Amino acid sequence: MPAYKNSFASPQFVEETILDEKLNVIGVIRIKPSGVSWKPKGQTKFYSVTLEKFTEWITNPLTKASRAKS
């Protein structure tokens, strides 16, 4: 097999637009290996938190987050 000069770059983050039941944009969530970012509709900058802080928050019983069924 020949050596290739070019390659595909993996995405550095995954970004999804969140819509409500009427398909209106609520905001954008961006997930990176280093953290999670949220940008509400109409905003130009993201709110960001490290993955460690997100993990602390989501697993804290006070958030009342439950485990996913799947």
C-alpha positions in Angstrom: 0.0 0.0 0.0 1.5 3.4 -0.9 2.4 6.0 1.8 -0.1 8.8 1.8 0.9 12.5 2.1 -2.5 13.7 3.3 -4.8 12.4 6.1 -8.2 13.2 7.6 -8.1 15.2 10.9 -10.3 14.0 13.6 -12.8 16.6 14.9 -11.5 18.5 17.9 -15.0 18.8 19.3 -18.6 17.6 18.8 -21.2 20.4 18.5 -24.9 20.1 18.5 -27.7 22.6 18.1 -30.5 22.0 20.7 -34.1 22.7 19.5 -37.3 22.9 21.5 -40.5 21.1 20.6 -41.4 23.8 18.0 -37.9 23.4 16.4 -36.8 26.8 17.7 -33.1 27.0 18.6 -32.4 26.9 22.4 -28.7 26.9 22.1 -25.5 25.0 21.1 -23.6 22.5 23.2 -20.0 21.7 22.4 -18.2 18.7 23.9 -14.4 18.5 23.9 -12.1 16.1 25.7 -11.2 18.9 28.0 -14.7 20.2 28.8 -18.2 21.1 28.0 -19.4 24.5 26.5 -22.9 26.0 26.2 -24.0 28.9 24.1 -27.6 30.1 24.6 -29.5 31.3 21.5 -28.5 34.9 20.6 -25.2 34.8 22.4 -21.8 35.1 20.7 -19.7 33.4 23.3 -19.8 30.1 25.1 -20.0 29.4 28.8 -17.4 26.7 29.5 -16.5 24.3 32.3 -13.7 21.8 32.6 -14.6 18.1 32.3 -13.6 17.6 35.9 -16.0 20.4 37.1 -18.8 19.0 34.9 -18.2 15.5 36.3 -18.3 16.8 39.9 -21.5 18.7 39.1 -23.4 16.0 37.2 -22.6 13.2 39.8 -23.5 15.4 42.8 -26.7 14.1 44.4 -27.9 17.7 44.8 -28.3 18.1 41.0 -30.8 15.2 41.1 -29.4 13.9 37.8 -30.3 10.3 37.2 -28.5 7.6 35.3 -29.5 7.0 31.8 -31.4 3.7 31.1 -29.3 2.8 28.1 
